[in-house]
Each structure stands twice: as C-alpha cells, then as structure tokens.
C-alpha cells in the first residue's frame, strides 16, 4: 500500500468531558492552541485531620479541644485545636484554607475546601461546541486505520522504535516511554507490551502481534480492569497489518516522530493533527 493511500485526510472532532461548575475561558467558534487552558472546574474537596491520634484520646472528646467551631472558616496554618497539660500543650494547625465541616466518632476532623482543576487542550483547533457537560474541538488531521485494536482514546508524543520483524527486543524500550505512543515497525511480544506498560507508555502502534494467544490475553486484561471499576485507563494498542509496517509507510512515520498524536484503540485508529 502506498503511503498516499494509507494516510487519509479528515476533519476530526475531539470531545472533552466536563463536570461540576465550569468557568469558561473560551467561547464557541474560537480558535485555540495546543495546551491552552479552555476551562476551570470548581470542585469541593475534603481533607481529614486525625485529632484522636494527635491528642491520644477517644473520638468525640476531641470536640472540646477545638479552638474553632464546626462550620467556621479557617486559613492555612491557623490554629484549629489544642490540648493543654502540665507538661505543655499540643497544637494542631489547619493544613489548608477551608471550612471545618464535621468531627467523626473516631476523632477525624474533616475540612472542606474548593479545588479548581484547569482543563487544557491536547491539540490546536477550533471550539465547535460547548455545554456544561462537554466541549468539542475540531481540527484537520491525517488518519491511519489498522486491522485490530484495543483500549481507550488517548494522546501522547509519538516515539519510533526501530525493531526488525521477529526481533522482540524489550530492551529497545527506554525510560523515556512515559506517556508516549510507541510505534514499532515489526511485531511485538507479551514481554514488550508489559515492559511498555511498566514504563508508563500511553499506547503502542505496531506491525503485528507475536503468536501464542497474545490477543486473547489482551482482551482478558482489559476485561479485568473494566470489571474492577477502578479509575484505570487501559493503554491503547493498534495492530496495523498482518506482518510489518511497509517501508514506504514507515518512512512517512519517521517524519512524524516527536509529534503529539491521538490513538483510538477500539476503532484501530491513529489520528495525526496537521
């Protein structure tokens, strides 16, 4: 397959999920740059202070040691509780700015505070849609479709690994794989996949998979993570062919090394902004 037909131009729409109270920094039809702050989410967070452990007394008795009343605001570093004795006094200061919300039966003082999270763009583009639940950024891109894939939508810097077909060398993965999309010309083994995951790679795009039930293992691994209901992102994997990535296509990929790309494992789709 020629590189010209392998890479197809497309107009891509990237949805960004939002939650909580949204403070907008952009508006519809506005152009945005890569890594630009587009919104800030106001959230309520909580911090616990173990007064029972600090003072060595049972739960609710800690209520009498509060210097500030429940429901009152406190500043970071402000005195909130104190226990005096003939040997001196023990003092507890607020670790954050917030409000004293409650004191549990086991002596845990809970402080609530506002926590803002900034939402940034992964790619330059145009704001196509904005609601309190979602914002959509559109941009022009090249796409490459593989023959099989698995995993979530995830972005990362494209890192090429020169590996010959059949030489499943896990040592070719270095520590700079963190949050990268690894691109391998040939096939990958189980050892290669698990080494990539252990180093924090966001995804892998390869020519093919080694034999021996590797695909079945990947599906089982994804199923276990999904059933656990833990907030774990399963790295994306795209298999581009039944052998290895063709030389002409690989030469085009080399020109894209270091560029931020988007991988959609379940759609076997690699998206490259242009």
VEXMARLO-493378 format. One record per residue (C-alpha): residue in three letters; residue number from 0; x, z, y; chain. Coordinates in Angstrom, 2 decimals. Layout:
% VEXMARLO-493378
<node aa="ALA" i="NUM" c1="X" c3="Z" c2="Y" ch="A"/>
...
END
This chain:
% VEXMARLO-493378
<node aa="UNK" i="0" c1="0.00" c3="0.00" c2="0.00" ch="A"/>
<node aa="UNK" i="1" c1="1.32" c3="-0.92" c2="3.44" ch="A"/>
<node aa="UNK" i="2" c1="1.78" c3="1.85" c2="5.99" ch="A"/>
<node aa="UNK" i="3" c1="-0.56" c3="0.00" c2="8.38" ch="A"/>
<node aa="UNK" i="4" c1="-3.47" c3="0.34" c2="5.96" ch="A"/>
<node aa="UNK" i="5" c1="-2.52" c3="3.84" c2="4.72" ch="A"/>
<node aa="UNK" i="6" c1="-2.80" c3="5.38" c2="8.20" ch="A"/>
<node aa="UNK" i="7" c1="-6.17" c3="4.75" c2="9.85" ch="A"/>
<node aa="UNK" i="8" c1="-7.05" c3="5.44" c2="13.48" ch="A"/>
<node aa="UNK" i="9" c1="-10.01" c3="7.75" c2="14.01" ch="A"/>
<node aa="UNK" i="10" c1="-11.77" c3="9.86" c2="16.63" ch="A"/>
<node aa="UNK" i="11" c1="-11.65" c3="13.42" c2="15.31" ch="A"/>
<node aa="UNK" i="12" c1="-13.88" c3="16.36" c2="16.26" ch="A"/>
<node aa="UNK" i="13" c1="-12.41" c3="19.80" c2="15.64" ch="A"/>
<node aa="UNK" i="14" c1="-14.89" c3="22.72" c2="15.59" ch="A"/>
<node aa="UNK" i="15" c1="-13.65" c3="26.14" c2="16.73" ch="A"/>
<node aa="UNK" i="16" c1="-15.85" c3="29.09" c2="15.71" ch="A"/>
<node aa="UNK" i="17" c1="-16.64" c3="31.79" c2="18.29" ch="A"/>
<node aa="UNK" i="18" c1="-18.19" c3="35.26" c2="18.10" ch="A"/>
<node aa="UNK" i="19" c1="-19.05" c3="38.22" c2="20.30" ch="A"/>
<node aa="UNK" i="20" c1="-19.24" c3="37.95" c2="24.07" ch="A"/>
<node aa="UNK" i="21" c1="-17.49" c3="34.75" c2="25.20" ch="A"/>
<node aa="UNK" i="22" c1="-15.78" c3="34.40" c2="28.58" ch="A"/>
<node aa="UNK" i="23" c1="-15.19" c3="30.70" c2="29.13" ch="A"/>
<node aa="UNK" i="24" c1="-12.02" c3="29.28" c2="30.67" ch="A"/>
<node aa="UNK" i="25" c1="-13.10" c3="25.64" c2="30.28" ch="A"/>
<node aa="UNK" i="26" c1="-16.27" c3="23.54" c2="30.51" ch="A"/>
<node aa="UNK" i="27" c1="-17.80" c3="20.55" c2="28.74" ch="A"/>
<node aa="UNK" i="28" c1="-16.01" c3="17.19" c2="29.18" ch="A"/>
<node aa="UNK" i="29" c1="-12.86" c3="18.95" c2="30.42" ch="A"/>
<node aa="UNK" i="30" c1="-9.50" c3="17.79" c2="29.06" ch="A"/>
<node aa="UNK" i="31" c1="-7.33" c3="20.50" c2="27.53" ch="A"/>
<node aa="UNK" i="32" c1="-3.69" c3="20.61" c2="26.49" ch="A"/>
<node aa="UNK" i="33" c1="-2.16" c3="21.95" c2="23.26" ch="A"/>
<node aa="UNK" i="34" c1="-2.11" c3="25.77" c2="23.08" ch="A"/>
<node aa="UNK" i="35" c1="-4.26" c3="26.09" c2="26.23" ch="A"/>
<node aa="UNK" i="36" c1="-6.47" c3="29.20" c2="26.49" ch="A"/>
<node aa="UNK" i="37" c1="-10.07" c3="27.99" c2="26.36" ch="A"/>
<node aa="UNK" i="38" c1="-11.97" c3="31.28" c2="25.99" ch="A"/>
<node aa="UNK" i="39" c1="-11.61" c3="35.03" c2="25.70" ch="A"/>
<node aa="UNK" i="40" c1="-13.71" c3="37.07" c2="23.27" ch="A"/>
<node aa="UNK" i="41" c1="-14.67" c3="40.60" c2="24.30" ch="A"/>
<node aa="UNK" i="42" c1="-14.86" c3="42.85" c2="21.25" ch="A"/>
<node aa="UNK" i="43" c1="-15.37" c3="46.57" c2="20.70" ch="A"/>
<node aa="UNK" i="44" c1="-12.60" c3="48.09" c2="18.58" ch="A"/>
<node aa="UNK" i="45" c1="-12.10" c3="51.60" c2="17.26" ch="A"/>
<node aa="UNK" i="46" c1="-9.10" c3="53.92" c2="16.89" ch="A"/>
<node aa="UNK" i="47" c1="-9.08" c3="57.13" c2="14.86" ch="A"/>
<node aa="UNK" i="48" c1="-7.08" c3="60.28" c2="15.61" ch="A"/>
<node aa="UNK" i="49" c1="-6.73" c3="62.78" c2="12.75" ch="A"/>
<node aa="UNK" i="50" c1="-7.18" c3="66.09" c2="14.61" ch="A"/>
<node aa="UNK" i="51" c1="-7.66" c3="68.10" c2="11.40" ch="A"/>
<node aa="UNK" i="52" c1="-4.23" c3="67.08" c2="10.16" ch="A"/>
<node aa="UNK" i="53" c1="-2.52" c3="67.67" c2="13.51" ch="A"/>
<node aa="UNK" i="54" c1="-4.00" c3="71.15" c2="14.02" ch="A"/>
<node aa="UNK" i="55" c1="-4.20" c3="72.17" c2="10.35" ch="A"/>
<node aa="UNK" i="56" c1="-7.86" c3="73.22" c2="10.49" ch="A"/>
<node aa="UNK" i="57" c1="-11.10" c3="72.05" c2="8.94" ch="A"/>
<node aa="UNK" i="58" c1="-13.15" c3="69.18" c2="10.35" ch="A"/>
<node aa="UNK" i="59" c1="-15.84" c3="70.25" c2="12.81" ch="A"/>
<node aa="UNK" i="60" c1="-13.77" c3="73.20" c2="14.10" ch="A"/>
<node aa="UNK" i="61" c1="-11.76" c3="70.60" c2="15.97" ch="A"/>
<node aa="UNK" i="62" c1="-14.72" c3="70.16" c2="18.32" ch="A"/>
<node aa="UNK" i="63" c1="-13.81" c3="73.41" c2="20.07" ch="A"/>
<node aa="UNK" i="64" c1="-10.29" c3="72.10" c2="20.72" ch="A"/>
<node aa="UNK" i="65" c1="-11.36" c3="69.02" c2="22.68" ch="A"/>
<node aa="UNK" i="66" c1="-10.29" c3="69.02" c2="26.32" ch="A"/>
<node aa="UNK" i="67" c1="-12.56" c3="66.04" c2="27.00" ch="A"/>
<node aa="UNK" i="68" c1="-16.20" c3="65.89" c2="25.88" ch="A"/>
<node aa="UNK" i="69" c1="-17.56" c3="63.33" c2="23.42" ch="A"/>
<node aa="UNK" i="70" c1="-18.90" c3="60.37" c2="25.38" ch="A"/>
<node aa="UNK" i="71" c1="-16.33" c3="60.71" c2="28.17" ch="A"/>
<node aa="UNK" i="72" c1="-13.81" c3="58.04" c2="29.11" ch="A"/>
<node aa="UNK" i="73" c1="-10.10" c3="58.67" c2="28.60" ch="A"/>
<node aa="UNK" i="74" c1="-6.93" c3="56.92" c2="29.72" ch="A"/>
<node aa="UNK" i="75" c1="-3.97" c3="56.12" c2="27.52" ch="A"/>
<node aa="UNK" i="76" c1="-1.68" c3="59.16" c2="27.40" ch="A"/>
<node aa="UNK" i="77" c1="-4.36" c3="61.54" c2="28.66" ch="A"/>
<node aa="UNK" i="78" c1="-4.68" c3="64.97" c2="27.03" ch="A"/>
<node aa="UNK" i="79" c1="-7.74" c3="64.98" c2="24.74" ch="A"/>
<node aa="UNK" i="80" c1="-7.30" c3="68.05" c2="22.51" ch="A"/>
<node aa="UNK" i="81" c1="-5.22" c3="71.25" c2="22.50" ch="A"/>
<node aa="UNK" i="82" c1="-4.73" c3="74.28" c2="20.27" ch="A"/>
<node aa="UNK" i="83" c1="-3.10" c3="77.37" c2="21.75" ch="A"/>
<node aa="UNK" i="84" c1="-1.45" c3="80.21" c2="19.84" ch="A"/>
<node aa="UNK" i="85" c1="1.12" c3="82.98" c2="20.38" ch="A"/>
<node aa="UNK" i="86" c1="3.75" c3="80.51" c2="19.19" ch="A"/>
<node aa="UNK" i="87" c1="2.86" c3="77.95" c2="21.85" ch="A"/>
<node aa="UNK" i="88" c1="0.42" c3="75.09" c2="21.82" ch="A"/>
<node aa="UNK" i="89" c1="-0.16" c3="71.78" c2="20.09" ch="A"/>
<node aa="UNK" i="90" c1="-1.43" c3="68.93" c2="22.20" ch="A"/>
<node aa="UNK" i="91" c1="-2.93" c3="65.55" c2="21.33" ch="A"/>
<node aa="UNK" i="92" c1="-2.92" c3="62.65" c2="23.77" ch="A"/>
<node aa="UNK" i="93" c1="-5.07" c3="59.55" c2="23.66" ch="A"/>
<node aa="UNK" i="94" c1="-3.20" c3="56.55" c2="22.18" ch="A"/>
<node aa="UNK" i="95" c1="-5.42" c3="54.10" c2="24.08" ch="A"/>
<node aa="UNK" i="96" c1="-7.77" c3="53.74" c2="27.03" ch="A"/>
<node aa="UNK" i="97" c1="-11.38" c3="54.06" c2="25.87" ch="A"/>
<node aa="UNK" i="98" c1="-14.25" c3="56.44" c2="25.19" ch="A"/>
<node aa="UNK" i="99" c1="-14.41" c3="59.46" c2="22.87" ch="A"/>
<node aa="UNK" i="100" c1="-17.24" c3="58.34" c2="20.57" ch="A"/>
<node aa="UNK" i="101" c1="-17.54" c3="60.84" c2="17.72" ch="A"/>
<node aa="UNK" i="102" c1="-15.92" c3="63.53" c2="15.58" ch="A"/>
<node aa="UNK" i="103" c1="-16.46" c3="63.26" c2="11.82" ch="A"/>
<node aa="UNK" i="104" c1="-16.97" c3="66.07" c2="9.32" ch="A"/>
<node aa="UNK" i="105" c1="-13.36" c3="65.75" c2="8.21" ch="A"/>
<node aa="UNK" i="106" c1="-11.93" c3="66.03" c2="11.74" ch="A"/>
<node aa="UNK" i="107" c1="-11.42" c3="62.35" c2="12.58" ch="A"/>
<node aa="UNK" i="108" c1="-11.86" c3="61.72" c2="16.31" ch="A"/>
<node aa="UNK" i="109" c1="-13.00" c3="58.17" c2="16.97" ch="A"/>
<node aa="UNK" i="110" c1="-12.17" c3="56.39" c2="20.22" ch="A"/>
<node aa="UNK" i="111" c1="-13.85" c3="53.08" c2="21.07" ch="A"/>
<node aa="UNK" i="112" c1="-12.27" c3="50.54" c2="23.39" ch="A"/>
<node aa="UNK" i="113" c1="-12.60" c3="46.93" c2="24.50" ch="A"/>
<node aa="UNK" i="114" c1="-10.32" c3="44.48" c2="22.74" ch="A"/>
<node aa="UNK" i="115" c1="-10.01" c3="40.96" c2="24.10" ch="A"/>
<node aa="UNK" i="116" c1="-8.91" c3="38.04" c2="21.92" ch="A"/>
<node aa="UNK" i="117" c1="-7.76" c3="34.79" c2="23.52" ch="A"/>
<node aa="UNK" i="118" c1="-8.85" c3="31.54" c2="21.86" ch="A"/>
<node aa="UNK" i="119" c1="-6.36" c3="28.70" c2="22.25" ch="A"/>
<node aa="UNK" i="120" c1="-6.42" c3="25.03" c2="21.29" ch="A"/>
<node aa="UNK" i="121" c1="-4.29" c3="23.74" c2="18.43" ch="A"/>
<node aa="UNK" i="122" c1="-4.35" c3="20.22" c2="19.85" ch="A"/>
<node aa="UNK" i="123" c1="-4.77" c3="18.44" c2="23.17" ch="A"/>
<node aa="UNK" i="124" c1="-8.15" c3="16.77" c2="23.59" ch="A"/>
<node aa="UNK" i="125" c1="-11.49" c3="16.90" c2="25.35" ch="A"/>
<node aa="UNK" i="126" c1="-14.22" c3="19.56" c2="25.20" ch="A"/>
<node aa="UNK" i="127" c1="-17.11" c3="17.75" c2="23.52" ch="A"/>
<node aa="UNK" i="128" c1="-19.50" c3="20.66" c2="23.03" ch="A"/>
<node aa="UNK" i="129" c1="-19.58" c3="24.36" c2="23.89" ch="A"/>
<node aa="UNK" i="130" c1="-22.02" c3="27.07" c2="22.82" ch="A"/>
<node aa="UNK" i="131" c1="-21.74" c3="30.83" c2="22.27" ch="A"/>
<node aa="UNK" i="132" c1="-21.07" c3="30.14" c2="18.57" ch="A"/>
<node aa="UNK" i="133" c1="-18.85" c3="27.08" c2="18.62" ch="A"/>
<node aa="UNK" i="134" c1="-16.72" c3="24.76" c2="20.70" ch="A"/>
<node aa="UNK" i="135" c1="-15.81" c3="21.22" c2="19.63" ch="A"/>
<node aa="UNK" i="136" c1="-12.62" c3="19.48" c2="20.76" ch="A"/>
<node aa="UNK" i="137" c1="-12.31" c3="15.73" c2="20.25" ch="A"/>
<node aa="UNK" i="138" c1="-9.10" c3="13.71" c2="20.14" ch="A"/>
<node aa="UNK" i="139" c1="-7.71" c3="10.44" c2="18.83" ch="A"/>
<node aa="UNK" i="140" c1="-5.77" c3="10.67" c2="15.59" ch="A"/>
<node aa="UNK" i="141" c1="-4.35" c3="8.92" c2="12.57" ch="A"/>
<node aa="UNK" i="142" c1="-5.72" c3="9.97" c2="9.20" ch="A"/>
<node aa="UNK" i="143" c1="-4.37" c3="9.64" c2="5.69" ch="A"/>
<node aa="UNK" i="144" c1="-6.63" c3="10.21" c2="2.67" ch="A"/>
<node aa="UNK" i="145" c1="-5.19" c3="11.44" c2="-0.62" ch="A"/>
<node aa="UNK" i="146" c1="-6.63" c3="11.29" c2="-4.14" ch="A"/>
<node aa="UNK" i="147" c1="-7.24" c3="15.04" c2="-4.59" ch="A"/>
<node aa="UNK" i="148" c1="-7.09" c3="18.21" c2="-2.55" ch="A"/>
<node aa="UNK" i="149" c1="-7.99" c3="21.88" c2="-2.34" ch="A"/>
<node aa="UNK" i="150" c1="-8.09" c3="24.57" c2="0.33" ch="A"/>
<node aa="UNK" i="151" c1="-9.26" c3="25.19" c2="3.89" ch="A"/>
<node aa="UNK" i="152" c1="-8.84" c3="23.32" c2="7.14" ch="A"/>
<node aa="UNK" i="153" c1="-5.55" c3="24.48" c2="8.63" ch="A"/>
<node aa="UNK" i="154" c1="-2.97" c3="23.27" c2="11.14" ch="A"/>
<node aa="UNK" i="155" c1="0.79" c3="23.53" c2="11.22" ch="A"/>
<node aa="UNK" i="156" c1="4.04" c3="21.79" c2="12.04" ch="A"/>
<node aa="UNK" i="157" c1="4.93" c3="19.02" c2="9.60" ch="A"/>
<node aa="UNK" i="158" c1="8.15" c3="19.71" c2="7.68" ch="A"/>
<node aa="UNK" i="159" c1="9.55" c3="17.00" c2="5.41" ch="A"/>
<node aa="UNK" i="160" c1="11.35" c3="17.90" c2="2.20" ch="A"/>
<node aa="UNK" i="161" c1="13.44" c3="15.16" c2="0.59" ch="A"/>
<node aa="UNK" i="162" c1="12.77" c3="15.59" c2="-3.13" ch="A"/>
<node aa="UNK" i="163" c1="13.06" c3="12.90" c2="-5.82" ch="A"/>
<node aa="UNK" i="164" c1="10.24" c3="12.31" c2="-8.31" ch="A"/>
<node aa="UNK" i="165" c1="10.61" c3="14.74" c2="-11.19" ch="A"/>
<node aa="UNK" i="166" c1="13.19" c3="16.98" c2="-9.50" ch="A"/>
<node aa="UNK" i="167" c1="11.08" c3="20.06" c2="-8.83" ch="A"/>
<node aa="UNK" i="168" c1="13.65" c3="21.97" c2="-6.83" ch="A"/>
<node aa="UNK" i="169" c1="12.22" c3="25.22" c2="-5.43" ch="A"/>
<node aa="UNK" i="170" c1="15.48" c3="25.84" c2="-3.60" ch="A"/>
<node aa="UNK" i="171" c1="14.66" c3="22.98" c2="-1.24" ch="A"/>
<node aa="UNK" i="172" c1="12.13" c3="25.30" c2="0.43" ch="A"/>
<node aa="UNK" i="173" c1="13.83" c3="27.42" c2="3.07" ch="A"/>
<node aa="UNK" i="174" c1="12.65" c3="30.41" c2="5.06" ch="A"/>
<node aa="UNK" i="175" c1="11.51" c3="28.15" c2="7.92" ch="A"/>
<node aa="UNK" i="176" c1="8.47" c3="27.20" c2="5.82" ch="A"/>
<node aa="UNK" i="177" c1="6.40" c3="29.87" c2="7.63" ch="A"/>
<node aa="UNK" i="178" c1="3.13" c3="28.36" c2="8.96" ch="A"/>
<node aa="UNK" i="179" c1="4.42" c3="24.84" c2="8.24" ch="A"/>
<node aa="UNK" i="180" c1="2.79" c3="21.95" c2="6.42" ch="A"/>
<node aa="UNK" i="181" c1="5.35" c3="20.93" c2="3.79" ch="A"/>
<node aa="UNK" i="182" c1="5.48" c3="17.22" c2="2.95" ch="A"/>
<node aa="UNK" i="183" c1="7.15" c3="16.20" c2="-0.32" ch="A"/>
<node aa="UNK" i="184" c1="7.72" c3="12.60" c2="-1.39" ch="A"/>
<node aa="UNK" i="185" c1="7.55" c3="13.28" c2="-5.12" ch="A"/>
<node aa="UNK" i="186" c1="5.73" c3="15.71" c2="-7.39" ch="A"/>
<node aa="UNK" i="187" c1="5.67" c3="19.49" c2="-7.09" ch="A"/>
<node aa="UNK" i="188" c1="5.68" c3="22.15" c2="-9.79" ch="A"/>
<node aa="UNK" i="189" c1="3.94" c3="25.52" c2="-10.05" ch="A"/>
<node aa="UNK" i="190" c1="7.22" c3="27.19" c2="-9.08" ch="A"/>
<node aa="UNK" i="191" c1="7.40" c3="25.05" c2="-5.94" ch="A"/>
<node aa="UNK" i="192" c1="3.79" c3="25.92" c2="-4.98" ch="A"/>
<node aa="UNK" i="193" c1="4.20" c3="29.66" c2="-5.43" ch="A"/>
<node aa="UNK" i="194" c1="7.54" c3="29.66" c2="-3.59" ch="A"/>
<node aa="UNK" i="195" c1="5.85" c3="27.86" c2="-0.66" ch="A"/>
<node aa="UNK" i="196" c1="3.07" c3="30.45" c2="-0.61" ch="A"/>
<node aa="UNK" i="197" c1="5.51" c3="33.37" c2="-0.75" ch="A"/>
<node aa="UNK" i="198" c1="7.30" c3="31.99" c2="2.32" ch="A"/>
<node aa="UNK" i="199" c1="4.04" c3="31.68" c2="4.27" ch="A"/>
<node aa="UNK" i="200" c1="3.57" c3="27.90" c2="4.24" ch="A"/>
<node aa="UNK" i="201" c1="0.16" c3="26.84" c2="5.57" ch="A"/>
<node aa="UNK" i="202" c1="-0.14" c3="23.85" c2="3.28" ch="A"/>
<node aa="UNK" i="203" c1="1.53" c3="21.26" c2="1.09" ch="A"/>
<node aa="UNK" i="204" c1="1.16" c3="17.47" c2="1.02" ch="A"/>
<node aa="UNK" i="205" c1="2.83" c3="15.85" c2="-1.98" ch="A"/>
<node aa="UNK" i="206" c1="3.08" c3="12.67" c2="-4.00" ch="A"/>
<node aa="UNK" i="207" c1="1.79" c3="14.22" c2="-7.21" ch="A"/>
<node aa="UNK" i="208" c1="1.49" c3="17.40" c2="-9.32" ch="A"/>
<node aa="UNK" i="209" c1="3.50" c3="18.25" c2="-12.39" ch="A"/>
<node aa="UNK" i="210" c1="1.60" c3="18.31" c2="-15.69" ch="A"/>
<node aa="UNK" i="211" c1="0.57" c3="21.31" c2="-17.75" ch="A"/>
<node aa="UNK" i="212" c1="-2.75" c3="22.44" c2="-16.27" ch="A"/>
<node aa="UNK" i="213" c1="-1.44" c3="22.82" c2="-12.72" ch="A"/>
<node aa="UNK" i="214" c1="-4.65" c3="21.52" c2="-11.11" ch="A"/>
<node aa="UNK" i="215" c1="-6.78" c3="23.87" c2="-13.23" ch="A"/>
<node aa="UNK" i="216" c1="-4.57" c3="26.80" c2="-12.21" ch="A"/>
<node aa="UNK" i="217" c1="-5.06" c3="25.97" c2="-8.52" ch="A"/>
<node aa="UNK" i="218" c1="-8.84" c3="25.89" c2="-8.90" ch="A"/>
<node aa="UNK" i="219" c1="-8.77" c3="29.25" c2="-10.69" ch="A"/>
<node aa="UNK" i="220" c1="-6.57" c3="30.72" c2="-7.98" ch="A"/>
<node aa="UNK" i="221" c1="-8.94" c3="29.56" c2="-5.24" ch="A"/>
<node aa="UNK" i="222" c1="-11.97" c3="30.91" c2="-7.13" ch="A"/>
<node aa="UNK" i="223" c1="-10.39" c3="34.36" c2="-7.48" ch="A"/>
<node aa="UNK" i="224" c1="-9.68" c3="34.53" c2="-3.75" ch="A"/>
<node aa="UNK" i="225" c1="-13.21" c3="33.42" c2="-2.85" ch="A"/>
<node aa="UNK" i="226" c1="-14.82" c3="35.99" c2="-5.18" ch="A"/>
<node aa="UNK" i="227" c1="-12.71" c3="38.81" c2="-3.74" ch="A"/>
<node aa="UNK" i="228" c1="-14.41" c3="38.23" c2="-0.34" ch="A"/>
<node aa="UNK" i="229" c1="-11.22" c3="39.27" c2="1.40" ch="A"/>
<node aa="UNK" i="230" c1="-10.34" c3="37.50" c2="4.69" ch="A"/>
<node aa="UNK" i="231" c1="-7.66" c3="35.43" c2="2.97" ch="A"/>
<node aa="UNK" i="232" c1="-7.00" c3="31.82" c2="3.91" ch="A"/>
<node aa="UNK" i="233" c1="-6.21" c3="29.70" c2="0.86" ch="A"/>
<node aa="UNK" i="234" c1="-3.40" c3="27.26" c2="1.78" ch="A"/>
<node aa="UNK" i="235" c1="-4.33" c3="23.59" c2="1.70" ch="A"/>
<node aa="UNK" i="236" c1="-2.90" c3="21.14" c2="-0.81" ch="A"/>
<node aa="UNK" i="237" c1="-3.28" c3="17.36" c2="-0.74" ch="A"/>
<node aa="UNK" i="238" c1="-2.10" c3="15.04" c2="-3.51" ch="A"/>
<node aa="UNK" i="239" c1="-1.51" c3="11.59" c2="-2.04" ch="A"/>
<node aa="UNK" i="240" c1="-1.06" c3="9.44" c2="-5.17" ch="A"/>
<node aa="UNK" i="241" c1="-0.63" c3="9.34" c2="-8.95" ch="A"/>
<node aa="UNK" i="242" c1="3.15" c3="9.02" c2="-8.65" ch="A"/>
<node aa="UNK" i="243" c1="5.11" c3="9.50" c2="-5.45" ch="A"/>
<node aa="UNK" i="244" c1="4.60" c3="8.52" c2="-1.82" ch="A"/>
<node aa="UNK" i="245" c1="5.71" c3="4.91" c2="-1.36" ch="A"/>
<node aa="UNK" i="246" c1="8.94" c3="4.24" c2="0.54" ch="A"/>
<node aa="UNK" i="247" c1="7.28" c3="2.36" c2="3.43" ch="A"/>
<node aa="UNK" i="248" c1="4.77" c3="5.18" c2="3.96" ch="A"/>
<node aa="UNK" i="249" c1="7.46" c3="7.83" c2="3.63" ch="A"/>
<node aa="UNK" i="250" c1="9.47" c3="6.14" c2="6.39" ch="A"/>
<node aa="UNK" i="251" c1="6.42" c3="6.41" c2="8.66" ch="A"/>
<node aa="UNK" i="252" c1="6.03" c3="10.08" c2="7.73" ch="A"/>
<node aa="UNK" i="253" c1="9.65" c3="10.68" c2="8.73" ch="A"/>
<node aa="UNK" i="254" c1="8.78" c3="9.66" c2="12.29" ch="A"/>
<node aa="UNK" i="255" c1="6.16" c3="12.43" c2="12.36" ch="A"/>
<node aa="UNK" i="256" c1="8.48" c3="15.27" c2="11.29" ch="A"/>
<node aa="UNK" i="257" c1="8.03" c3="18.33" c2="13.51" ch="A"/>
<node aa="UNK" i="258" c1="4.65" c3="17.21" c2="14.82" ch="A"/>
<node aa="UNK" i="259" c1="1.64" c3="19.54" c2="14.60" ch="A"/>
<node aa="UNK" i="260" c1="-0.93" c3="18.16" c2="12.15" ch="A"/>
<node aa="UNK" i="261" c1="-4.21" c3="19.19" c2="10.57" ch="A"/>
<node aa="UNK" i="262" c1="-4.81" c3="19.41" c2="6.82" ch="A"/>
<node aa="UNK" i="263" c1="-8.28" c3="19.45" c2="5.24" ch="A"/>
<node aa="UNK" i="264" c1="-7.63" c3="20.22" c2="1.59" ch="A"/>
<node aa="UNK" i="265" c1="-11.20" c3="19.92" c2="0.29" ch="A"/>
<node aa="UNK" i="266" c1="-11.51" c3="16.47" c2="1.90" ch="A"/>
<node aa="UNK" i="267" c1="-7.98" c3="15.42" c2="0.83" ch="A"/>
<node aa="UNK" i="268" c1="-7.44" c3="14.52" c2="4.47" ch="A"/>
<node aa="UNK" i="269" c1="-4.34" c3="14.70" c2="6.67" ch="A"/>
<node aa="UNK" i="270" c1="-5.03" c3="14.33" c2="10.42" ch="A"/>
<node aa="UNK" i="271" c1="-2.24" c3="13.47" c2="12.86" ch="A"/>
<node aa="UNK" i="272" c1="-3.14" c3="13.64" c2="16.60" ch="A"/>
<node aa="UNK" i="273" c1="-1.85" c3="10.70" c2="18.68" ch="A"/>
END
